[in-house]
């Protein structure tokens, strides 16, 4: 779809999954979402089986409108955050600090403690999505750093084995693994893992 004014591809509207146990309140929020330009892909009366519903409907954002989130609701949020993270907004009348902290820990991107105001839906959604994307970027960067450190440990371990059992110096061990990686069309860390496995199978006796 192309925007007729700008000539650029139009951004598709965000798809929303709404959880609200009260039909009347849910209808008001649904109307506010539609008026704000969002698409409602599913409406649930509880957070039970939330992960399954998210997997099926593939929303861009999850909105939970609830009087007070209980343990089961928060556990469903936490499971979703681990298995299929999405921006989650929770509207609630509960302003207890412990409850809010538990909700954020469970993966809620934005907790609105004074209930839902239709006029505030769009800015709240925008902030929640931006916060979620920033958090995911930081999380991915942290995981990348952890992976790099783990890879470096494997490479160093493999080099150490070659230095010990093949009498290589550090440069020779590194270049031997690099040459082997190129010959096998492997990443260096995969070659290092193979070297370690071989030494372990041979009891450290040599390649």
TAJOQUI-V315539 format. One record per pair of residues at least 4 apart in sequence whose ideal C-beta (glycine too) atoms are under 7 Angstrom apart, sorted by sequence separation. I is the first residue (numbers start at 1). GAP is how many residues later the second one is. If there is no record, write none. Layout:
I_GAP + I_GAP
This chain:
3_4 + 22_4 + 23_4 + 24_4 + 25_4 + 26_4 + 27_4 + 28_4 + 29_4 + 30_4 + 31_4 + 32_4 + 34_4 + 49_4 + 50_4 + 51_4 + 52_4 + 53_4 + 69_4 + 71_4 + 72_4 + 73_4 + 74_4 + 75_4 + 76_4 + 77_4 + 78_4 + 79_4 + 80_4 + 81_4 + 96_4 + 97_4 + 98_4 + 99_4 + 100_4 + 101_4 + 102_4 + 104_4 + 120_4 + 121_4 + 122_4 + 123_4 + 124_4 + 125_4 + 126_4 + 127_4 + 128_4 + 129_4 + 130_4 + 131_4 + 132_4 + 133_4 + 134_4 + 135_4 + 136_4 + 137_4 + 138_4 + 139_4 + 140_4 + 141_4 + 142_4 + 143_4 + 144_4 + 145_4 + 146_4 + 147_4 + 148_4 + 149_4 + 150_4 + 151_4 + 152_4 + 153_4 + 154_4 + 155_4 + 156_4 + 157_4 + 158_4 + 159_4 + 160_4 + 161_4 + 162_4 + 168_4 + 170_4 + 171_4 + 172_4 + 173_4 + 174_4 + 175_4 + 176_4 + 177_4 + 178_4 + 179_4 + 180_4 + 186_4 + 188_4 + 189_4 + 190_4 + 191_4 + 192_4 + 193_4 + 194_4 + 195_4 + 196_4 + 197_4 + 198_4 + 202_4 + 2_5 + 3_5 + 20_5 + 33_5 + 54_5 + 69_5 + 94_5 + 103_5 + 163_5 + 168_5 + 181_5 + 186_5 + 199_5 + 2_6 + 20_6 + 34_6 + 80_6 + 162_6 + 163_6 + 181_6 + 2_7 + 3_7 + 33_7 + 66_7 + 104_7 + 163_7 + 181_7 + 184_7 + 1_8 + 2_8 + 18_8 + 54_8 + 103_8 + 168_8 + 1_9 + 20_9 + 44_9 + 198_9 + 30_10 + 163_10 + 178_10 + 181_10 + 18_11 + 42_11 + 77_11 + 100_11 + 159_11 + 162_11 + 177_11 + 180_11 + 18_12 + 112_12 + 30_13 + 90_13 + 100_13 + 110_14 + 159_14 + 162_14 + 177_14 + 42_15 + 159_15 + 177_15 + 41_16 + 16_17 + 26_17 + 42_17 + 47_17 + 110_17 + 41_18 + 90_18 + 95_18 + 110_18 + 159_18 + 177_18 + 88_19 + 92_19 + 94_19 + 109_19 + 158_19 + 88_20 + 89_20 + 69_21 + 88_21 + 89_21 + 90_21 + 91_21 + 92_21 + 110_21 + 16_22 + 18_22 + 85_22 + 87_22 + 90_22 + 93_22 + 109_22 + 16_23 + 69_23 + 89_23 + 109_23 + 13_24 + 14_24 + 15_24 + 16_24 + 17_24 + 21_24 + 62_24 + 64_24 + 66_24 + 68_24 + 91_24 + 13_25 + 16_25 + 17_25 + 18_25 + 19_25 + 21_25 + 61_25 + 67_25 + 68_25 + 69_25 + 81_25 + 91_25 + 13_26 + 15_26 + 47_26 + 50_26 + 54_26 + 61_26 + 62_26 + 63_26 + 64_26 + 65_26 + 66_26 + 67_26 + 68_26 + 81_26 + 19_27 + 59_27 + 80_27 + 19_28 + 51_28 + 61_28 + 74_28 + 78_28 + 47_29 + 51_29 + 55_29 + 74_29 + 77_29 + 78_29 + 50_30 + 54_30 + 69_30 + 77_30 + 19_31 + 68_31 + 77_31 + 51_32 + 54_32 + 74_32 + 51_33 + 155_33 + 162_33 + 69_34 + 155_34 + 158_34 + 161_34 + 165_34 + 89_35 + 154_35 + 161_35 + 17_36 + 29_36 + 89_36 + 17_37 + 155_37 + 158_37 + 151_38 + 154_38 + 158_38 + 161_38 + 26_39 + 89_39 + 154_39 + 157_39 + 165_39 + 17_40 + 25_40 + 87_41 + 165_41 + 17_42 + 87_42 + 154_42 + 16_43 + 15_44 + 15_45 + 16_45 + 17_45 + 18_45 + 19_45 + 20_45 + 21_45 + 87_45 + 14_46 + 14_47 + 16_47 + 65_51 + 85_51 + 61_64 + 61_67 + 61_68 + 36_85 + 32_86 + 36_86 + 29_87 + 33_88 + 32_89 + 28_90
